[in-house]
Amino acid sequence: MSLNHLTFSIPSGGEDDGDSPPLTIRLHQASDYDADQGENETNTGFVIWPAAVMLAHYLTANPIIVLSDDTRPYGDIMELGAGCGLAGLTAATLLDKRNLHEKKNKRTANEDRVIFTDYNPACLENLRRNILLNDLDSSHEVLGLNWFDQLPSDKAWVDVNGASHAQCRLILGADLIVCTNDADLVAATIDCALIEGGLAIILGADRYTRFGVSSFPEACRSRGLKVKVDEDILELRADDVSKQALMDALELGGYHRGVSSFGYDFTMFTINKPITALG
């Protein structure tokens, strides 16, 4: 298999899924000749990072996060710093499967969609390619977003062309916090782009591996966001079939085994934006 064409088979989960077949997500990443793809900062979005694999598996195991219902708001889902878009592609596939089921049963399908965002124009073009590669609904959209452009006072987010967009009900992000100032930038962007009552899930490497991870919770709380931190996610996974599937997918995504164990673990931030009290 060419390293720039990957296929992920992600087990379906959730109480109502029973023996549902796994989701198949296809994507294109950097060309084989791009030798410095993981070293050059401008190229980081061209390759799959292990946290994206972890997040995709988490979403399929907990599909209610993606699938809005009578108890959850409807609206757009954003993948922030999407890169190749594995988490967003997973969410979009879950939405499209739900909508197809609704149409077959002659029920009105919801109009939820995924907005894939990144800063690098080449990444944006690759994201459009990956949407087509997975035969996803044309309603899903790719837009440029620069974290530095977001103004905390706004109840909207702006794309790289300066156009304002409505806030989203769910924001997903994988391995976004790498540098120290990323913590503030990501927190500010979430504050701008997330509706009140909305949810953001940011999953990445642990605080021993990435600068800024330790300061991210406080960066969120300083903006009035509520944060739950879950560490050692890989270590806590049950030793079962789903874990083996995850391990295989992690290796496919470039996560290599050390001498006796994997090199690092993961941290997940679950972020809620409180609803402002009236009066």
Secondary structure, DSSP 8 states (H G I E B T S, - for coil): --TTEEEEEE---STT-TT---EEEEEE-S-TT-TTTTTSGGGGGGS--HHHHHHHHHHHHSGGGTS--TTS----EEETT-TT-HHHHHHHHHHHHHHHHHHHTT-------EEEEES-HHHHHHHHHHHHHTT--TT-EEEE--GGG--TT-SSEE-TTS-EE--EEEEEEES---STTHHHHHHHHHHHHEEEEEEEEEEEE-TTTSTTTTTHHHHHHTTT-EEEEE--HHHHS-SSHHHHHHHHHHHHTT--B-SSSBS--EEEEEEE-------
